[in-house]
Amino acid sequence: MPLLDTPVRSLAGEPASLADHADKALLIVNVASRCGLTPQYAGLERLQQAYGERGLQVLGVPSNQFAGQEPGSAEEIASFCSTTYGVSFPLLEKADVNGPDRHPLYAELTQAADADGEAGDVQWNFEKFLLAPGGEVVGRFRPKTEPEAPELVAAIEAVLPR
């Protein structure tokens, strides 16, 4: 199944489609509200603001798989992201990114290798996958890579459609 055809749901539980963003560069990030890396939400929002009009769409995927750092309900997650970090980019439904219940989206994404050539399980919260318009995974950035790190920004700029 092509990556953009993978069924997803919005944070509110409504059916959603990555295909709606087929003409954009996508930055898909597994997120959590109670993690030492949670301040990366601010950088992700700055990327969305800086590059959204040029065709970038950030998508957050809450996951509670890493030390229980995203225990909240959909409403709590949405409120936290909006009030604490002013997040305007869409959040998808909370999902497993590793293991036997791994969401099909992450079953595909985790096949992509990072800069060191390593594919496989997501290491922690805030791992980032960059997709070119059309849905090809063109970059994987591990959790400690800040959203505005030069290598991530350069990769985004290289695939922006406009």
C-alpha positions as CSV (number, residue, x, y, z in Angstrom):
1,M,0.0,0.0,0.0
2,P,1.4,3.4,-0.9
3,L,2.3,5.4,2.2
4,L,-0.1,8.2,1.5
5,D,-3.0,5.7,1.3
6,T,-2.4,4.4,4.8
7,P,-5.6,5.0,6.8
8,V,-5.2,7.5,9.7
9,R,-7.4,9.3,12.1
10,S,-7.3,12.8,13.4
11,L,-6.7,13.4,17.1
12,A,-10.5,13.8,17.4
13,G,-10.9,10.2,16.0
14,E,-12.3,11.3,12.6
15,P,-11.0,9.6,9.4
16,A,-8.2,11.5,7.9
17,S,-5.9,11.0,4.9
18,L,-2.3,11.6,4.2
19,A,-3.3,11.8,0.5
20,D,-4.8,15.2,1.3
21,H,-1.2,16.4,1.6
22,A,0.1,14.5,-1.4
23,D,1.4,17.8,-3.0
24,K,3.3,18.8,0.1
25,A,6.4,17.9,1.9
26,L,5.4,16.1,5.1
27,L,7.3,16.0,8.4
28,I,5.7,13.3,10.5
29,V,6.8,13.3,14.2
30,N,5.8,11.0,17.1
31,V,5.2,13.4,19.9
32,A,4.6,13.4,23.7
33,S,3.6,16.0,26.3
34,R,5.7,14.9,29.2
35,C,9.1,14.2,27.7
36,G,12.3,16.1,28.1
37,L,12.1,16.7,24.3
38,T,8.6,18.1,24.5
39,P,10.0,21.7,23.9
40,Q,10.6,20.5,20.4
41,Y,6.9,21.3,19.8
42,A,8.0,25.0,19.6
43,G,10.5,24.3,16.8
44,L,8.0,22.2,14.9
45,E,5.5,25.0,15.1
46,R,8.2,27.5,13.9
47,L,8.9,25.2,10.9
48,Q,5.2,25.0,10.1
49,Q,4.9,28.8,10.2
50,A,8.1,29.4,8.2
51,Y,7.5,26.8,5.5
52,G,3.8,26.1,5.5
53,E,3.1,28.5,2.6
54,R,5.9,26.9,0.6
55,G,4.3,23.4,0.9
56,L,5.5,21.9,4.3
57,Q,2.9,20.2,6.5
58,V,4.0,19.0,10.0
59,L,1.9,16.1,11.4
60,G,2.2,15.1,15.0
61,V,1.4,11.5,16.1
62,P,1.1,11.3,19.9
63,S,2.4,8.0,21.3
64,N,2.5,6.8,24.9
65,Q,5.1,4.0,24.2
66,F,8.1,5.7,25.7
67,A,8.0,5.7,29.5
68,G,4.3,6.6,29.5
69,Q,5.1,10.2,28.5
70,E,1.8,10.8,26.6
71,P,-0.9,9.5,29.0
72,G,-3.5,12.2,28.2
73,S,-6.8,11.9,26.4
74,A,-7.2,13.4,22.9
75,E,-8.8,16.5,24.5
76,E,-5.9,16.9,27.0
77,I,-3.3,16.5,24.3
78,A,-5.0,19.1,22.0
79,S,-5.4,21.6,24.9
80,F,-1.8,21.1,26.0
81,C,-0.4,21.6,22.5
82,S,-2.5,24.6,21.8
83,T,-2.1,26.5,25.0
84,T,1.5,25.6,25.8
85,Y,3.1,25.7,22.4
86,G,0.5,27.3,20.1
87,V,0.5,24.3,17.9
88,S,-1.4,24.9,14.7
89,F,-0.4,21.8,12.7
90,P,-2.6,18.7,12.8
91,L,-2.2,15.9,15.3
92,L,-3.3,12.4,14.5
93,E,-4.8,9.9,16.8
94,K,-2.5,8.5,19.5
95,A,-0.8,5.4,18.1
96,D,1.9,2.8,18.8
97,V,5.0,3.4,16.7
98,N,6.8,0.1,17.6
99,G,5.9,-3.4,18.6
100,P,3.1,-5.8,17.6
101,D,0.4,-3.1,17.6
102,R,2.5,-0.6,15.6
103,H,0.3,1.6,13.4
104,P,0.5,0.7,9.7
105,L,1.9,4.2,9.0
106,Y,4.9,3.4,11.2
107,A,5.2,-0.1,9.8
108,E,6.1,1.7,6.6
109,L,8.0,4.7,8.0
110,T,10.4,2.6,10.1
111,Q,11.6,0.8,7.0
112,A,13.4,4.1,6.1
113,A,17.0,4.4,7.2
114,D,18.5,7.4,9.1
115,A,21.8,9.2,8.0
116,D,23.8,6.3,9.5
117,G,21.9,3.8,7.4
118,E,19.9,2.4,10.4
119,A,16.3,1.5,9.9
120,G,13.9,-0.2,12.4
121,D,12.2,0.8,15.5
122,V,11.6,4.4,16.6
123,Q,14.1,5.2,19.3
124,W,12.1,7.7,21.4
125,N,9.6,10.5,21.2
126,F,10.2,13.2,18.6
127,E,11.7,11.0,15.8
128,K,11.1,12.8,12.5
129,F,10.3,11.4,9.1
130,L,10.5,13.7,6.1
131,L,8.4,12.8,3.0
132,A,8.7,14.5,-0.4
133,P,5.6,15.5,-2.2
134,G,4.1,12.3,-3.5
135,G,4.9,10.4,-0.3
136,E,8.5,9.1,-0.7
137,V,10.4,9.0,2.6
138,V,13.5,11.1,2.0
139,G,14.9,11.6,5.5
140,R,14.8,10.2,9.0
141,F,16.0,12.2,11.9
142,R,16.4,10.8,15.3
143,P,14.8,12.3,18.4
144,K,17.7,14.5,19.6
145,T,17.8,16.3,16.2
146,E,16.2,19.6,16.9
147,P,13.4,20.6,14.4
148,E,15.5,23.6,13.3
149,A,18.8,21.8,13.0
150,P,20.7,22.8,9.9
151,E,20.6,19.3,8.4
152,L,16.8,19.0,8.9
153,V,16.1,22.5,7.5
154,A,18.3,21.8,4.5
155,A,16.4,18.5,3.8
156,I,13.1,20.3,4.1
157,E,14.1,23.1,1.8
158,A,15.4,20.5,-0.8
159,V,11.9,19.0,-1.2
160,L,9.6,22.0,-0.8
161,P,7.3,22.1,-3.8
162,R,7.2,25.9,-4.1
